[in-house]
Amino acid sequence: MGKITFITGGARSGKSDHAERMAEKYRDVAYIATAVVTDDEMKLRIERHRKQRPPMWKTYEAPYDIARIIQESSHEAYLVDCITVYITNLLLCEKADWESGVLGSAEQKYLEKSVEQKIGEMLSAMEENPARFIVVSNEVGMGLVPEYALGRIFRDLAGRANRRIAEKAEEAYFSVSGILIPLKKMQEEL
């Protein structure tokens, strides 16, 4: 059974830096990247992340199926960065009418079910793999309610995904201004 360390926090709070330092303790690390190049800014962000990672880490691009990478590979540790980007990818690949700002309840339920299924598949793959998993995700539920349907659905799905991952995690942390605050520690440390 895999062991999960979960790190959440706001934008630029140091989540990825902390996760990478944790992963450096392992000799065989797989980095599961979820970002997709959508514009020049994202391209630069991805390049910056690649350069700061140790060159011996194996990088997998998994914008739509994290579980498959975990099931088809074998590493001592996996760093998954980032769940909220993953959720964004899953939502945007669907043919929903995001421009209108309104979704029907059946369409919304379908989107929620499909994303929640992918998160469940990822967690099942982690449970079946004996590796250490370090999972990074943004905390997006501490602000205003988004004005548009896409923002509200994203916020709700990210919140539920973060909660599910934290429940399965052995340890969970909140990153604020570069400071890692423990939320849930391993039993032997309690």
C-alpha positions, 0 to 999 in steps of 0.5 A: 500500500502506498503512502501519501504526503499531501501538500496544499496552499495558495499560489506561490506559497512554496508547495512545489518547493517543499514537495521537491525537497521531500522527494529528494530523500528518495533515489528513484523519483518519478515526477508526474507533471499535469500542466499543458502548454496553453500559452507562452507564460505557461511554457515558461513556467513549465520550463522553470519547473523542469530546470529546478528538478534534479536531472535524474528524476523521471518525468511523466506528462499526465494531464488527463490520466495520473492513474495510468502512469502509476499503474504502468511504472515502478518507482520508489517515490512519485511527486504529483504536481498539481491536482488543481491543474489536473482538474482544470485539464479534465474540465476543459477537455469536456465539450461544456458550454463554458461561455454561457456561464450556465450549465444544466444540472445533468451536464454539471453532474456529468462533469463532477462525476467524471472528474471525481472518478479520475481522482478515485482512480488515482487514489486507487492506483496509489493504494495499490502501489507500495511507493511514497506519493507526494501530492501537491494541490492548490487550496482554492476554497478560501476566497470569494464564490466565483461568478461563473459556472466553470469557476464554481464547479472547479472550486467545488471539485478541487475542494472535494478532491483535496479532502479525499486526498487528505483523508487517504494521506498519512501526512498533510501540510498547508504551505503559507508564505513558504512555511509548511504547517503540519495538518496531519502527521504520521502516526508514529510522530503523534 
